[in-house]
């Protein structure tokens, strides 16, 4: 009977470990969720156009993420009532980092086309997926 209980305890614990998401996956999901939240709160009309990387090649991921992090800081809330939520979402998204080894990308942020803040955020969200 003791062995049976121990076996079931081990089985239960191992399945819990296997089904738990990695911290990295949880972090990416949180950042993706905040980007989607920012899309609804960002000022789009009359706002500054931002350099928007689209479909970067793997060796240019670091440059693309750097461009998005710089662009995020230039976003403005659509209305002042959502300013606290907006600032918190910006802070969370700004913490995203990308570690890529190997060859560096030759392109710069300025080489990417400028788009509206909402298109900028949509492109960032697609990169996160």
TAQUICOR-V63748 format. One record per residue. PSI is psi in degrees with one decimal (999 if undefined). Layout:
# TAQUICOR-V63748
PSI, PSI
This chain:
# TAQUICOR-V63748
-41.7, -42.8, -39.2, -43.7, -44.3, -43.1, -47.6, -36.2, -45.1, -44.0, -46.4, -47.5, -41.3, -36.9, -33.6, -41.0, -40.9, -31.9, -13.9, 139.0, 149.8, 153.3, -33.2, -42.9, -42.1, -41.0, -45.0, -41.0, -40.1, -44.1, -42.5, -41.2, -41.5, -35.3, -43.9, -37.9, -40.7, -33.7, -33.9, -19.5, -11.8, 146.6, 122.7, -39.1, 130.7, 6.8, 161.2, 136.2, 145.0, 143.9, 122.7, 103.0, 134.0, 131.3, 55.5, 147.1, 161.1, -39.3, -12.0, 9.1, -42.2, -45.0, -42.3, -44.9, -40.6, -41.9, -42.8, -41.0, -37.6, -41.5, -35.9, -37.8, -19.0, -6.7, 152.2, 145.3, 148.9, -36.6, 157.3, -16.1, -30.2, 14.6, -41.1, -45.4, -41.3, -47.8, -40.9, -43.2, -41.3, -44.1, -44.0, -45.6, -34.2, -19.9, -9.3, 133.7, 158.0, 119.7, 115.8, 131.4, 165.1, -155.0, 146.5, 156.8, 142.3, -21.9, 157.5, 173.8, -38.5, -17.8, -13.9, 150.1, 145.0, 135.3, 172.2, 159.7, -38.1, -41.8, -37.2, -48.2, -37.7, -41.2, -39.5, -42.7, -39.9, -32.6, -38.3, -28.9, 999
